[in-house]
Amino acid sequence: MPAQPLAPDALWRSCDPEQFDFKTTADLEVVHEVVGQERATDAVRFGMGIRKPGFHIYALGPEQTDKERVIRKFLEERAAGEPVPPDICYVNNFDESHRPIVLLVPPGKGSELAADMDRVLEELRAALEAAFESEEYQTRRRAIEEEAGEEQEEALSGLSDKAKEEGIALMRTPVGFAFAPARDGEVLTPEDLGKLPDEEAESIKARIGELEAELQQVLRKMPRRQREVRDQVRALNREVAEYAVRDLLDELRTKYEAFPEVLQHLDHVQAHMVENVRQFIARPEQQVPPEMAALMEGAGEARPFRRYQVNVLVDHSESETAPVVYEENPTYQNLIGRVEYQALLGALTTDFTMMKAGALHRANGGYLLLDARRVLLQPFAWEGLKRVLTSGELKLESPRDVLGLVSTVSLEPEPVPLNVKVVLLGERMLYYLLSDLEPDFPQLFKVAADFADDVDRTPEGEQLYARLIATLAGQDELRPFDRGAVARVIERSARWAGDAEKLSVQTRDVLDLLREADYWAGEKGAETVSAAHVQEAIDQWVHRSDRIRERMQEQILRETIYIDTEGEAVGQVNGLSVLTIGGGGFSFGGPTRITAQVQLGSGKVLNIEREVELSGPIHSKGVLILAGFLGGRYAQESPLSLSASLVFEQSYSGVEGDSASSTELYALLSAIGEVPLAQGVAVTGSVNQHGQVQPIGGVNEKVEGFFDICAGRGLTGDQGVLIPASNVKHLMLACRVREAVRTGQFHIWPVETIDEGMEILAGRPMGEPNENGEYPEGSVNRAVVDRLAELARLRKEFGRAAGDGGTDEGGQEGSGG
């Protein structure tokens, strides 16, 4: 018995507004749980709870499911019950300035410590200046210097008296000291010295030589004594500085006595300040000129106080929970952090105060959300993320340092212990590719949170979906939706899901529809959104998106593309395909003429699309299945003696998928048996080797696409579409199609086998074999069998004739038959 066309009620599952007991969505409670994502939310909870290495989370699923919002909500709820992590600070390493030291202090203490150090530095300079300008210090310093001066004068005075007793004077000259003979207190001139007897002159020279030797001994002691003076002054300076510095830093030691690392740093600060006290009391002539200071603003040596400051990399003074960070631009430096440089006299300089935090620093002790695709697109970002997650510590370094491309001196900060849960957001395909091609990925992201596309459409599910609509509308401050509008949104959601028994949970699409419906309600001056406004939003969205669909239909209606919707033809069937335009999700269906030609041959079914490399592997597989069906039904006792070719007419791009395999089989059977097929009936569905018609995707778009062509030419009442019976539950057809079916102008036949579909297309029975294996006269199978028998007879005669002719090729062909 031929398959019967579907009733209008089977083409659409409506949502009855009367099932709802609310007037508008303003009367509904918001949804606190995530609708239809139990599996994914359980995975997220598990991933957040387990604190073992490698149990980071990858949230996979379409972006329209709004994974980021859902996961952020879960993370914020979890983070609310977790402690605020410590502040991350860096301070100078006074032993190795290129290796800054990290300080981890309780939240808020980092900024306090930085402010306290700034205050100490401000007060210290004034305190030191006062200490070194005090009368006590000046007196003690003068005493040290005067004592040394007195010792020097005493030694010179004694030498001068000794020389005077011997008639020689000690004189001070611009270049030092000199001895000269004297008489009665007067220094002899060279002329006077020349008048002296030779013996006396030689005696004077000898005495002068002895005195000069003694003078050299006195002068040699002076530098050592000056060094002693400097050491004494330096010791005095340290004593005074240590008193002033200790007095100020002891206040900080008392305040931070519970933090040993801070106390150790303060000890280092004190020792360095005392040792380099001159930088605090530099004399005016030692100061850097203003114009040079402006040029050297970023240099640590030009601004010596910076070495005592505290760089608060992460400040949690205003945080109340563990951090939840979403890094929108996950470059390497935005993740790991960076060290900034400043040009100074033609060179690049930096210090620990120019270190900046990355997202991993800010999220340390909490949670970090990243878009997987964006991370992979950024140079070095993925490798950097893997490295810190594997090592368990966050080391701030630039990519050039990691790769060893540059050998310049840079900072090597002490690493920060890492305690963060990373959540990657991405598509399913990207997850599977990473799992297969990236060896480290399965070891680091062990938790997969798989977000579903849809949920079951049950009465309870529709009630919950109404609350979801109310929640989304409330969060976006939209007008209330009445019951009719909610019912229409639910129906549209089932259409998005491509299944009358499912509802889409891709909340971004739902929210977009709500926003557009709210806009049209505002345009009409309505205070409440109705079903008419929702339908207006749908119609307007289609109108904005369907230019290409209209152009393609126009080409068919103008017969630029050949599609018959009336009459009969042999070896020709209208197949249906779906095309998706852009990223907006607009899909539409349309017919394609599929033809078959049969001639004498050796049983080969030629796929023309494959021969010209336009056929994808799935489509090629479907064509090979056709040969299996033919052999299984018609070549059990003798080989197929035909050669057939199949092609998508006027197709100029690749063909992929097996949803047209049943269409190709209908065309092939028609061509073999020379059975005319109705051109007003289009076909979709895949087929297996046993002739069972299997379900396909996009059934709604395919039916509507062919209907629009038929309606454009005028419905005859004989037109329709064959669909797999298993696709009936997926039907959510447009109103125009349902109305045509209701009035008998268009038909939709569900078929389970090729035989059922062939009977509808050919208008005659397929035929069952009798006890002798013979098919009844007038049946499709009889026509096919008779034609195959005729081809076999012709092939045999051709082979015999070729063999009589003595040609090797003909003989081989004949023996093959």
Secondary structure, DSSP 8 states (H G I E B T S, - for coil): -------GGGG-----GGG---SBGGGS----S-TT-HHHHHHHHHHHH--STTB-EEEES-GGG-HHHHHHHHHHHHHHTS----EEEEE--SS-TTS-EEEEE-TTHHHHHHHHHHHHHHHHHHHHHHHHHSHHHHHHHHHHHHHHHHHHHHHHHHHHHHHHHTTEEEEEETTEEEEEEEETTEE--HHHHHHS-HHHHHHHHHHHHHHHHHHHHHHHHHHHHHHHHHHHHHHHHHHHHHHHHHHHHHHHHHHTTT-HHHHHHHHHHHHHHHHTGGGTS--GGGS--HHHHHHTTT-TTTSGGGGGS-EEEE--TT--S--EEE-SS--HHHHH-EE--EEETTEEE--GGGEE--HHHHHTTSEEEEEHHHHHHSTTHHHHHHHHHHHTEE----HHHHHT---S-------EE---EEEEEE-HHHHHHHHHH-TTHHHHB-EEEE--SEEE--HHHHHHHHHHHHHHHHHTT---BBHHHHHHHHHHHHHHHT-TTEEE--HHHHHHHHHHHHHHHHHTT-SSB-HHHHHHHHHHHHHHH-HHHHHHHHHHHTTSS----SSEEETEEEEEEEEEETTTTEEEEEEEEEEEEEEESSSEEEEHHHHTT-B-HHHHHHHHHHHHHHHHHH-SSS---EEEEEEETT--S-B--STTHHHHHHHHHHHHHT-EEETTEEE--EE-TT-BEE--S-HHHHHHHHHHHHHHH---SSEEEEEEGGGGGG----HHHHHHHHTTSEEEEEESBHHHHHHHHHSS------TTS---TTSHHHHHHHHHHHHHHHHHHHHHHHHHTT-HHHHHHHHH-
